[in-house]
Amino acid sequence: MRQRIQQVKAAMAAHGIHTLLAFDPKNVNYLSGFHTTARPVWQIGRTACLLSADGTWRLFLPAPWDREYAPPPGCETVSYNGGDEGLTRAVCGFLPTDSRKRTAADLDAVPTPLYRALCRCGRGDQLADARLLLARCRMIKSPAELELLEQAVRLIDLGLKTAREAVAEGAAEQEARSRIDAAMTLAGSQGCGFTTKVISGPNGSYPHHVAGPREIAAGSAVIVDLSASVGGYESDSARTFLLPPGGGGRREEGGEGQTAYGGSREMNGEARASHRELLEMHHGITELLLSAGKRMKPGIPIRELHDFLRAELTRLNPAAVQAGTIGHGVGLRAHEYPDLTGDCPEILAENMVLAVEPALYVPGRYGIRIENMFHIRPEGAVTMNRYPLNRYGGEGENYGNL
């Protein structure tokens, strides 16, 4: 934690900031280690952290939360009563009186009473925005953060293993989602960054579809996108499972003359062509994800990675839709800075953690999204997921995971 605080202080000095205020629960966690298993939005206006150039480091907690948490060495806990107004009084009591000493905060999370109080004393319009500063500090993970993310990825691996059995012909999307969530929760997940997505068939053309009563059909592509949380750190990965046109969602082993899904099934010409298209798209996106991993090395501009992924997806299927983010940072949130965009100013650096998710969507028919998390090391990117990529072969070959 001390190393993290020194990193933030160095960024403050570079931007001429004397006092930094954090109110977003994730930023409070980052600066103090404090977090609860309650929904983070409940903490807004209740907790805060103050860090200043003169060495002040304080965590503001409502009574009796202060009795339930031991701050890191060097961090003082300030207890208060009285809701937003109480927090406002407590925080304002520690702000510098010299207006030449710049104060910054994550402005989207500043409680309204505090902002009004700052305006009354002539400081509101001088409050600098610290969101990008904190986001850039959070990009680089400490060993402790990496360990928590590794644990969260292990839970995702378990969820994907469960999905392999739960995604079957005739099962409802929401039924599969419930089985996946239950497996991760029982194994220790403390929540998730977003609702688990199980998206089948035509629903797959909507990137953020929520699992519903639709039954998974033979010959469909099923996107499973999920997140798990450990110690406030969230993971994010996805796979697309392909069901063969004859039915049978689970891979069977053994049996003379038996296919990978059980039973020999005949395909008509239309089903054969549709299934071949799914196989080719799935294979292309899988290989693209592997290629992206090989390109991710310290010093590479993120925009170059984005441009490579977009160009390859266009080459794979020019008519398909490329919707949503193609990758992003992962840490205290499943989706955090930086986003992999064509105008991203960031450069890949050691100990960044990114989720890369190439995807294509064919309106009204299907979508394919495959996502892994990568830890950027000096020699390049290392895949954090241990659950293998689904590698599907052509006709007569074995289906499933290699």
C-alpha positions as CSV (number, residue, x, y, z in Angstrom):
1,M,0.0,0.0,0.0
2,R,2.9,2.4,0.8
3,Q,4.3,1.9,-2.7
4,R,0.9,2.6,-4.2
5,I,0.5,5.8,-2.2
6,Q,4.0,7.0,-3.3
7,Q,3.0,6.4,-6.9
8,V,-0.2,8.5,-6.4
9,K,1.8,11.3,-4.7
10,A,4.3,11.4,-7.5
11,A,1.4,11.8,-10.0
12,M,-0.1,14.6,-7.8
13,A,3.3,16.4,-7.8
14,A,3.5,16.1,-11.5
15,H,0.1,17.8,-11.9
16,G,0.7,20.4,-9.2
17,I,-1.9,19.0,-6.8
18,H,-1.5,19.5,-3.1
19,T,-4.6,17.7,-1.8
20,L,-6.4,14.7,-3.3
21,L,-9.9,13.7,-2.4
22,A,-11.5,10.4,-3.4
23,F,-15.1,9.5,-3.0
24,D,-15.7,6.8,-5.5
25,P,-15.8,3.6,-3.5
26,K,-13.3,2.0,-5.8
27,N,-10.9,4.9,-5.5
28,V,-11.3,4.8,-1.7
29,N,-10.4,1.1,-1.8
30,Y,-7.4,1.9,-4.0
31,L,-6.1,4.6,-1.6
32,S,-6.8,2.9,1.7
33,G,-7.7,-0.8,1.1
34,F,-11.2,-0.2,2.6
35,H,-14.0,-2.0,0.9
36,T,-17.3,-3.7,1.8
37,T,-19.2,-6.5,0.2
38,A,-22.2,-4.1,-0.1
39,R,-22.9,-2.6,-3.5
40,P,-20.3,0.2,-4.0
41,V,-23.0,2.7,-4.9
42,W,-24.2,2.6,-1.3
43,Q,-20.8,4.0,-0.2
44,I,-21.0,7.1,-2.3
45,G,-21.3,10.1,0.1
46,R,-20.4,7.9,3.1
47,T,-16.7,7.2,2.7
48,A,-13.8,9.3,1.5
49,C,-10.0,9.3,1.5
50,L,-7.7,12.4,1.6
51,L,-4.1,12.4,0.6
52,S,-1.9,15.5,0.7
53,A,1.6,16.5,-0.2
54,D,2.5,17.3,3.4
55,G,2.0,13.6,4.4
56,T,-1.6,13.7,5.5
57,W,-3.4,10.4,4.7
58,R,-6.9,10.0,6.1
59,L,-9.8,7.6,5.6
60,F,-13.3,9.0,6.5
61,L,-15.8,6.4,7.7
62,P,-19.3,6.8,9.3
63,A,-19.6,5.4,12.8
64,P,-19.6,2.5,13.5
65,W,-17.7,1.4,10.3
66,D,-14.5,2.8,11.8
67,R,-14.6,0.0,14.5
68,E,-14.8,-2.7,11.9
69,Y,-11.7,-1.7,9.8
70,A,-8.0,-1.4,10.6
71,P,-6.4,1.1,8.2
72,P,-2.9,0.5,6.8
73,P,0.0,1.9,8.9
74,G,0.3,5.6,8.5
75,C,-3.4,6.1,7.5
76,E,-5.6,7.8,10.1
77,T,-9.3,6.9,10.4
78,V,-11.6,9.8,10.9
79,S,-15.0,8.8,12.3
80,Y,-18.1,11.0,11.8
81,N,-21.9,11.0,12.3
82,G,-24.6,12.8,10.4
83,G,-24.7,11.5,6.8
84,D,-23.5,13.6,3.9
85,E,-23.4,16.8,6.0
86,G,-21.3,15.0,8.6
87,L,-18.9,13.8,6.0
88,T,-18.7,17.3,4.6
89,R,-17.8,18.8,7.9
90,A,-15.2,16.2,8.6
91,V,-13.5,16.6,5.2
92,C,-13.6,20.4,5.1
93,G,-11.9,20.5,8.4
94,F,-8.8,19.0,6.8
95,L,-8.6,20.9,3.6
96,P,-5.8,23.5,3.1
97,T,-6.8,27.1,3.9
98,D,-4.3,28.4,1.3
99,S,-6.2,28.6,-2.0
100,R,-2.9,28.4,-3.9
101,K,-2.7,24.8,-2.8
102,R,-4.7,23.0,-5.5
103,T,-7.3,20.4,-4.4
104,A,-8.5,17.7,-6.8
105,A,-11.2,15.1,-6.5
106,D,-13.0,12.4,-8.6
107,L,-15.6,14.9,-9.5
108,D,-18.3,12.5,-10.6
109,A,-18.5,11.1,-7.0
110,V,-18.3,14.3,-5.0
111,P,-21.3,14.5,-2.7
112,T,-23.6,17.5,-3.5
113,P,-23.4,18.9,0.1
114,L,-19.6,18.9,0.0
115,Y,-19.5,20.6,-3.4
116,R,-21.9,23.3,-2.1
117,A,-19.8,23.8,1.0
118,L,-16.7,24.2,-1.1
119,C,-18.5,26.7,-3.3
120,R,-19.5,28.7,-0.2
121,C,-15.9,29.1,0.8
122,G,-14.8,29.9,-2.7
123,R,-13.2,26.6,-3.4
124,G,-15.8,24.8,-5.5
125,D,-14.8,26.3,-8.9
126,Q,-11.1,25.6,-8.0
127,L,-11.6,21.9,-7.5
128,A,-9.5,20.0,-10.1
129,D,-10.6,16.8,-11.7
130,A,-8.5,13.8,-10.5
131,R,-10.4,11.1,-12.3
132,L,-7.8,10.5,-15.0
133,L,-4.9,10.8,-12.6
134,L,-6.3,8.1,-10.4
135,A,-7.3,5.9,-13.4
136,R,-3.7,6.1,-14.8
137,C,-2.3,5.1,-11.4
138,R,-4.7,2.2,-11.2
139,M,-3.6,0.9,-14.6
140,I,-0.4,-0.4,-13.1
141,K,-1.0,-3.3,-10.7
142,S,0.9,-4.1,-7.5
143,P,1.8,-7.7,-6.6
144,A,-1.1,-7.8,-4.1
145,E,-3.5,-6.6,-6.7
146,L,-2.3,-9.1,-9.2
147,E,-2.8,-11.9,-6.7
148,L,-6.4,-10.9,-6.1
149,L,-7.0,-10.7,-9.9
150,E,-5.5,-14.2,-10.3
151,Q,-8.0,-15.5,-7.7
152,A,-10.9,-13.8,-9.5
153,V,-9.8,-15.3,-12.8
154,R,-9.7,-18.8,-11.3
155,L,-13.4,-18.3,-10.4
156,I,-14.1,-17.3,-14.0
157,D,-12.4,-20.5,-15.1
158,L,-14.7,-22.5,-12.9
159,G,-17.7,-20.6,-14.3
160,L,-16.7,-21.4,-17.9
161,K,-16.1,-25.0,-17.0
162,T,-19.7,-25.1,-15.5
163,A,-20.9,-23.3,-18.7
164,R,-19.6,-26.1,-20.8
165,E,-22.1,-28.5,-19.2
166,A,-24.9,-25.9,-18.6
167,V,-25.1,-24.7,-22.2
168,A,-27.1,-27.5,-23.7
169,E,-29.9,-27.9,-26.2
170,G,-33.3,-27.2,-24.5
171,A,-31.8,-25.4,-21.5
172,A,-33.0,-21.9,-20.9
173,E,-30.5,-19.1,-21.0
174,Q,-31.4,-18.0,-17.4
175,E,-31.1,-21.6,-16.3
176,A,-27.6,-21.9,-17.5
177,R,-26.7,-18.5,-16.0
178,S,-28.0,-19.6,-12.6
179,R,-25.9,-22.7,-12.6
180,I,-22.8,-20.7,-13.6
181,D,-23.4,-18.0,-10.9
182,A,-24.0,-20.7,-8.3
183,A,-20.8,-22.5,-9.0
184,M,-18.7,-19.2,-8.8
185,T,-20.5,-18.1,-5.6
186,L,-20.0,-21.4,-3.8
187,A,-16.3,-21.3,-4.7
188,G,-15.9,-17.9,-3.1
189,S,-16.9,-15.1,-5.6
190,Q,-18.0,-12.0,-3.6
191,G,-20.1,-10.7,-6.5
192,C,-19.4,-9.7,-10.0
193,G,-18.7,-6.6,-12.1
194,F,-21.8,-7.2,-14.3
195,T,-24.6,-9.6,-14.7
196,T,-23.5,-12.9,-16.2
197,K,-24.5,-13.1,-19.8
198,V,-25.7,-16.3,-21.5
199,I,-26.7,-15.2,-25.0
200,S,-27.9,-17.7,-27.6
201,G,-28.8,-17.8,-31.2
202,P,-30.4,-14.5,-32.5
203,N,-30.0,-13.0,-29.1
204,G,-26.3,-13.1,-29.6
205,S,-26.5,-10.2,-32.1
206,Y,-27.2,-8.0,-29.1
207,P,-23.9,-7.6,-27.2
208,H,-25.5,-6.8,-23.8
209,H,-28.5,-9.1,-23.9
210,V,-29.6,-10.3,-20.5
211,A,-30.2,-14.0,-20.2
212,G,-33.9,-14.8,-20.4
213,P,-36.3,-17.7,-20.9
214,R,-35.2,-18.4,-24.5
215,E,-34.2,-22.1,-24.9
216,I,-30.8,-22.9,-26.4
217,A,-31.3,-24.5,-29.8
218,A,-29.3,-27.0,-31.8
219,G,-26.9,-25.4,-34.2
220,S,-26.6,-22.1,-32.3
221,A,-23.7,-20.0,-31.0
222,V,-24.0,-19.3,-27.3
223,I,-21.9,-16.4,-25.8
224,V,-21.1,-16.8,-22.1
225,D,-19.6,-13.5,-20.6
226,L,-18.9,-13.4,-16.9
227,S,-17.2,-11.7,-14.0
228,A,-16.2,-12.7,-10.5
229,S,-14.9,-10.6,-7.6
230,V,-12.3,-11.3,-4.8
231,G,-11.4,-8.6,-2.3
232,G,-13.0,-5.9,-4.4
233,Y,-11.1,-6.9,-7.6
234,E,-13.2,-8.0,-10.6
235,S,-12.3,-10.3,-13.5
236,D,-13.9,-10.5,-17.0
237,S,-13.7,-13.2,-19.7
238,A,-16.0,-14.8,-22.3
239,R,-16.3,-17.8,-24.5
240,T,-18.7,-18.7,-27.3
241,F,-19.9,-22.3,-27.3
242,L,-21.1,-23.9,-30.6
243,L,-23.9,-26.5,-30.6
244,P,-24.0,-28.8,-33.6
245,P,-27.1,-28.8,-35.9
246,G,-28.4,-32.2,-34.8
247,G,-28.7,-31.3,-31.2
248,G,-26.8,-32.4,-28.1
249,G,-25.1,-29.7,-26.2
250,R,-22.7,-31.8,-24.1
251,R,-19.6,-33.5,-25.4
252,E,-19.6,-37.2,-25.1
253,E,-16.5,-39.4,-24.9
254,G,-16.0,-42.9,-26.3
255,G,-18.4,-45.1,-28.2
256,E,-17.6,-46.4,-31.7
257,G,-19.1,-44.2,-34.4
258,Q,-20.1,-41.6,-31.9
259,T,-19.6,-37.9,-32.7
260,A,-18.3,-35.4,-30.2
261,Y,-21.8,-34.6,-29.1
262,G,-23.2,-38.0,-29.2
263,G,-25.0,-39.8,-32.0
264,S,-24.4,-39.5,-35.7
265,R,-26.6,-36.8,-37.2
266,E,-27.3,-35.7,-40.7
267,M,-27.3,-32.0,-41.7
268,N,-29.2,-30.6,-44.6
269,G,-27.5,-28.2,-47.0
270,E,-28.7,-25.0,-45.3
271,A,-27.8,-26.3,-41.8
272,R,-24.4,-27.4,-43.1
273,A,-23.6,-24.0,-44.6
274,S,-24.8,-22.1,-41.5
275,H,-22.7,-24.4,-39.2
276,R,-19.7,-24.0,-41.4
277,E,-20.0,-20.2,-41.2
278,L,-20.1,-20.4,-37.4
279,L,-17.0,-22.6,-37.4
280,E,-15.1,-20.3,-39.6
281,M,-16.0,-17.2,-37.6
282,H,-15.2,-18.9,-34.3
283,H,-11.9,-20.1,-35.6
284,G,-11.0,-16.7,-37.0
285,I,-11.8,-14.8,-33.8
286,T,-9.9,-17.4,-31.7
287,E,-6.8,-17.1,-33.8
288,L,-7.1,-13.3,-33.7
289,L,-7.2,-13.3,-29.9
290,L,-4.0,-15.5,-29.9
291,S,-2.4,-13.1,-32.3
292,A,-3.3,-10.1,-30.1
293,G,-1.6,-11.8,-27.1
294,K,1.6,-12.1,-29.0
295,R,1.6,-8.4,-30.0
296,M,1.0,-7.1,-26.5
297,K,4.4,-6.0,-25.2
298,P,5.5,-3.0,-23.1
299,G,6.0,0.1,-25.2
300,I,3.3,-0.8,-27.8
301,P,0.7,2.0,-28.2
302,I,-2.7,0.7,-27.3
303,R,-4.2,2.4,-30.4
304,E,-2.0,0.1,-32.6
305,L,-3.4,-2.9,-30.9
306,H,-6.9,-1.6,-31.5
307,D,-6.3,-0.8,-35.1
308,F,-4.9,-4.3,-35.7
309,L,-7.9,-6.0,-34.1
310,R,-10.5,-3.9,-36.0
311,A,-8.8,-4.5,-39.3
312,E,-8.6,-8.2,-38.8
313,L,-12.2,-8.4,-37.7
314,T,-13.2,-6.5,-40.9
315,R,-11.2,-8.8,-43.0
316,L,-12.8,-11.8,-41.3
317,N,-16.4,-10.6,-42.1
318,P,-16.8,-7.2,-43.6
319,A,-20.6,-7.4,-43.3
320,A,-20.7,-8.2,-39.6
321,V,-21.2,-5.5,-36.9
322,Q,-18.3,-4.6,-34.6
323,A,-20.1,-3.3,-31.5
324,G,-18.9,-2.4,-28.1
325,T,-15.4,-2.2,-26.7
326,I,-12.7,-4.5,-28.1
327,G,-10.8,-4.5,-24.9
328,H,-10.2,-2.6,-21.6
329,G,-8.4,-2.5,-18.4
330,V,-9.4,-4.8,-15.5
331,G,-8.9,-4.3,-11.8
332,L,-11.2,-2.8,-9.1
333,R,-13.8,-2.8,-11.8
334,A,-14.3,-5.4,-14.5
335,H,-14.3,-2.5,-17.1
336,E,-11.9,0.2,-16.2
337,Y,-9.4,2.6,-17.9
338,P,-7.9,2.3,-20.4
339,D,-10.3,1.3,-23.2
340,L,-8.7,-0.1,-26.3
341,T,-9.7,2.6,-28.8
342,G,-8.2,4.2,-31.8
343,D,-7.5,7.4,-29.9
344,C,-6.3,5.9,-26.7
345,P,-3.1,7.8,-25.6
346,E,-1.7,5.1,-23.4
347,I,1.2,2.8,-24.0
348,L,1.3,-0.8,-22.9
349,A,3.4,-1.0,-19.7
350,E,4.6,-3.7,-17.3
351,N,1.9,-4.9,-14.8
352,M,-1.0,-3.6,-16.8
353,V,-4.0,-6.1,-16.8
354,L,-6.2,-6.0,-19.9
355,A,-9.2,-7.9,-21.1
356,V,-9.2,-8.3,-24.9
357,E,-12.5,-9.3,-26.5
358,P,-12.7,-9.5,-30.3
359,A,-16.3,-10.0,-31.4
360,L,-18.5,-10.0,-34.4
361,Y,-22.3,-9.8,-34.5
362,V,-24.6,-10.7,-37.4
363,P,-28.0,-9.0,-36.8
364,G,-30.8,-11.3,-36.2
365,R,-28.7,-14.5,-36.4
366,Y,-25.8,-14.8,-33.9
367,G,-22.8,-13.2,-32.3
368,I,-19.4,-14.6,-31.4
369,R,-17.3,-13.0,-28.6
370,I,-14.1,-14.6,-27.1
371,E,-12.3,-12.8,-24.3
372,N,-9.2,-13.5,-22.2
373,M,-7.4,-11.4,-19.5
374,F,-3.7,-10.6,-20.1
375,H,-1.0,-9.6,-17.6
376,I,1.7,-7.4,-19.3
377,R,5.1,-8.6,-18.3
378,P,8.6,-7.4,-19.4
379,E,8.8,-10.1,-22.1
380,G,5.2,-9.7,-23.2
381,A,1.6,-10.6,-22.4
382,V,0.8,-13.7,-20.3
383,T,-2.8,-15.1,-20.5
384,M,-4.2,-15.2,-17.0
385,N,-7.1,-17.6,-17.9
386,R,-6.3,-21.3,-17.5
387,Y,-9.6,-22.4,-19.0
388,P,-8.7,-23.2,-22.6
389,L,-10.1,-21.6,-25.7
390,N,-12.9,-23.6,-27.4
391,R,-11.2,-24.9,-30.5
392,Y,-13.8,-26.4,-32.9
393,G,-12.7,-28.4,-36.0
394,G,-14.5,-29.1,-39.2
395,E,-16.9,-31.9,-40.0
396,G,-15.9,-35.2,-38.6
397,E,-13.4,-33.7,-36.2
398,N,-13.7,-33.6,-32.4
399,Y,-15.6,-30.7,-30.9
400,G,-15.0,-29.2,-27.5
401,N,-12.1,-27.7,-25.6
402,L,-8.5,-28.6,-26.3
